[in-house]
Amino acid sequence: MNIRRGIRFKYPKPGDVDNFISKFRKMALSVLKKQDQIDAINLRNSKYAQFYESVNKGLGLAGICERDIQYLIFSDLYSVYMIIHEYCGAYKNKQRVDIALVYEGIPDDEWYKPDVAIEIKRAFFLKSGQLNKSSRQSLVNDVIKMKKYCVIPHKYFMQYAITNDNLKLNEVCTKINFEDSVNEIFYKREFRKHKLVPSYFGCFETFDCEKPQHLNMLLWKLCKTD
């Protein structure tokens, strides 16, 4: 990614990466909400509205996939952030990370090196409000992959989920139980020196007239425990 000459980016001081990511994730959720409204209005006014309702896709982002999430965020925020989607330099084994961000803005010759890596996965929840087994396992798989091979220092995991009811993960008690249930699997795998911390949760109601649904976004941070 070449230096964007003539553009001044304001970066926080080193150590403020959590504040930087906090603003980014809120803007990312706002981008998805805006796109949900655009899609819903366009589909509702088209001759295909009945088709989308009949296949339970909804009129907004109810059927969105990971690549869609990734590209919507990139295409709307690349002028605000130094963001690279499908960045191939994130892993030692040349695997691509979904989103890479530069937050310190330190150039290396003609390139900027990303400081933040974000993997994106769809999540599914049980009625109890906990991640189901497959969603927990996919999260753990990404964590282990990033811990072993990712060369970018700050590692985050973005999960999104479509649910009928609003998840109450911002309540203190629920958040603690949720965090414990996810990290439990790490202890079973003797993965004891790191921990996943839910650093953000946000949601919005999608524009579906028949069956109101919610798009939930969770952001996890991989932290060392000692």
Phi, psi and omega in degrees: 000115182287154177298137178273092186290143177085359180244130179258123177254136178261117181250148176289166179292154177306136182101347181261025185298327180295321177294321178299313180291327179300316179291320181297314184293325178293321178292323179297318178294323178296322177299315181293321179296317179297317180292325177300317180294317180298312181297317183297315180296315181297317181290322181296329181267009181255168179284355181261004183305315182297324179298311183295324177291323183289333180264013175061029176272344184076178182255355179249233183261022185300329182255020186290147179250174186300316181297325178296313179304310182303312185285325177299316179296313181299310188293335181267336188247001183293337178278348180259320182241153170278096189235137179234121175264149183057047181286124188269356181262013186282329187244149177298327182267016174069014173292154181266141173263147186300309180222134173238141182232144170260128178238341178266335176070038179262114183283143174241101188058245182256016185227152170258138177264126179296147179254341186232132176243134179231123172260142183243133178218146172280143181239155176231141186242150172278169178298335180287350181094003179264154175297142176284173188300315183294324179290321176296318182293320179295325176295315180297320179301318178293322180298313181295319179297316181291320180298320184280321193238343185283129182263356177278131191293322185256120190242125181229158180228120181256121175248142174231150183214142174258120182229155178286321181253155179289120176290138184255051184281353177273356174281139190302309183297315180296320180297318180296314179297321180296314180297317181296320182294326179285315184286344179303322182292334177293321180293325178294333179263011181057043180253065197267350185263003178226158182213144174268129180243122177288106186266350179198143172218133177209159180204165172211156179276127181286157182275079177233114186295318187283312184230094179303129178230166181238138170261118182252137177239127177240138177236125179251149174241136177272118184237150173278144182266345175209000000 
